[in-house]
Amino acid sequence: MAITLDPATRVFSVPQSDLTLVSGTLYDADTDQIRKDMFTLLASESYIWLPDAFVHNAEVTVAGTTYARLIEMINNFSIQFTPNTQWTVRLVGSNNNMFDAQNGILIQNQVQVIPTNSAGLITNPEILDIYKVMGLDINDQPILSGNGETTKTLTLGNFSVTYTPTSISRD
């Protein structure tokens, strides 16, 4: 069985038989393979008229570190895992939004979906707000100085905190 698409609802159905059995009722879903299957389906004559279903950013290596691919479902496309029974699917191979039931990406049924997203560098709006309130530039980096034994000073922009480290010993 292969991934199917209902063009009226824009729901991709991913059958359990396309996934990898880990053990018991746990299956792994290779999200890059799902992306490729969705692309192939959308490129077919039956669905070519539909808009793009996802944005894909491939793996990228920066300074010897490889960052994971990103797959983001867009344009009101959704995904569901079938059959609608109690089993678990773990999304592997990318950072993605395929688990997002709150925003209608995942059609929630009895299948438990486990994301394995991992954040590398992130932007946190709350941290940006704190920087703005403090009148700091987002590029200001915290600086720790001092001799490390009697005093330490943490400086961020125009703000400094000096403190004395304490030692902790174990009996």
C-alpha positions in Angstrom: 0.0 0.0 0.0 1.3 3.5 -0.7 0.7 7.0 0.5 -2.6 8.4 -0.8 -4.0 11.9 -1.1 -7.5 13.2 -0.9 -7.3 16.4 -3.1 -10.6 17.8 -1.7 -9.3 17.7 1.9 -5.6 17.8 1.1 -5.0 15.0 3.6 -2.1 12.6 2.9 -2.8 9.1 4.4 0.3 7.1 5.3 -0.3 3.4 5.8 1.4 1.5 8.6 2.6 -1.0 6.0 4.9 1.7 4.6 6.7 2.2 7.9 9.4 0.2 9.7 8.4 -2.0 12.6 10.6 -1.4 15.6 8.9 -3.7 18.1 5.4 -4.5 19.3 3.2 -1.6 18.1 6.0 0.9 17.6 6.9 1.9 14.0 9.4 4.4 12.6 8.4 6.8 9.8 11.2 7.9 7.6 10.0 11.5 7.1 12.4 12.1 4.2 10.9 9.1 2.4 7.4 10.3 3.2 8.4 13.7 1.7 9.7 12.0 -1.5 6.5 9.9 -1.8 4.4 13.1 -1.3 6.5 14.9 -4.0 6.0 12.0 -6.4 2.3 11.9 -5.8 1.9 15.7 -6.3 4.0 15.5 -9.5 1.6 13.0 -11.1 -0.9 14.0 -13.7 -3.8 13.6 -11.2 -2.4 16.1 -8.6 -0.1 18.5 -10.6 -2.7 21.3 -10.3 -2.3 21.4 -6.5 0.0 23.8 -4.7 3.2 22.7 -3.0 2.5 20.6 0.1 5.8 21.2 1.9 9.0 23.2 2.1 12.2 21.2 2.3 15.6 22.3 3.5 18.2 19.6 3.0 20.9 18.7 5.5 23.6 21.3 5.7 27.1 21.0 7.1 28.6 24.0 8.9 32.1 23.8 10.3 32.1 20.1 10.3 28.7 19.7 12.0 25.8 18.4 9.9 22.4 19.9 10.8 19.2 17.9 10.1 16.9 18.4 7.2 13.7 20.4 7.7 10.4 19.4 6.3 7.5 21.8 6.8 4.0 21.0 5.6 2.2 24.1 4.1 -0.8 25.2 2.2 -3.4 23.5 4.4 -2.1 20.0 3.7 -2.4 17.5 6.5 -1.2 14.0 7.3 -2.7 11.0 9.0 -1.4 7.6 9.8 -3.6 4.6 9.1 -5.2 2.3 10.3 -7.1 4.3 12.9 -6.2 1.8 15.7 -3.9 2.0 18.8 -0.3 1.9 17.6 2.7 4.4 17.7 4.7 6.0 15.0 8.0 7.8 15.7 8.9 10.5 13.1 12.6 10.1 12.2 15.0 11.6 9.7 14.1 15.3 9.9 12.9 18.2 12.0 9.3 18.6 10.8 5.8 19.8 11.8 4.0 16.5 10.9 3.1 16.0 14.6 1.3 19.3 14.9 -2.3 18.5 15.7 -3.0 21.9 17.2 -2.5 23.6 13.8 -4.2 21.0 11.8 -1.1 19.4 10.2 -1.7 16.0 12.0 -5.1 14.5 11.7 -5.4 13.1 15.2 -6.8 9.6 15.5 -5.9 6.7 17.8 -2.3 6.6 16.5 0.2 8.1 18.9 2.8 10.2 17.0 6.2 10.9 18.6 8.3 13.7 17.1 12.1 13.5 17.3 12.8 17.1 16.4 16.0 18.4 17.9 16.8 22.1 18.0 20.2 23.3 17.2 20.3 27.1 17.1 16.9 28.5 17.9 15.4 31.9 18.1 13.3 32.4 21.3 10.9 35.4 21.1 10.9 35.8 24.9 14.7 36.2 24.9 14.4 38.8 22.2 11.8 40.7 24.2 14.1 40.7 27.3 17.0 42.1 25.2 14.7 44.9 23.9 13.4 45.8 27.4 17.0 45.9 28.6 18.0 48.1 25.7 20.5 45.5 24.4 21.5 44.5 21.0 20.7 40.9 20.2 24.4 40.5 19.1 25.6 41.3 22.7 27.3 38.2 24.1 27.6 37.5 27.8 31.2 37.8 29.1 32.4 36.0 32.2 35.5 37.4 33.8 37.3 37.3 37.1 39.8 34.9 38.5 37.2 32.2 39.0 38.1 31.6 42.7 37.3 34.8 44.6 35.0 36.8 42.3 33.4 36.4 38.9 31.7 39.1 36.9 29.0 38.4 34.3 28.6 41.3 31.8 25.9 41.6 29.2 25.8 44.9 27.3 25.8 47.7 29.9 24.8 45.4 32.8 27.2 43.6 35.1 26.8 41.2 38.1 29.7 40.5 40.3 29.5 37.5 42.6 31.6 35.1 44.7 31.5 31.5 43.7 31.0 29.0 46.5 32.6 25.6 46.7 30.5 22.5 47.2 32.0 19.5 48.9 30.7 16.0 49.4 31.1 14.1 52.7 
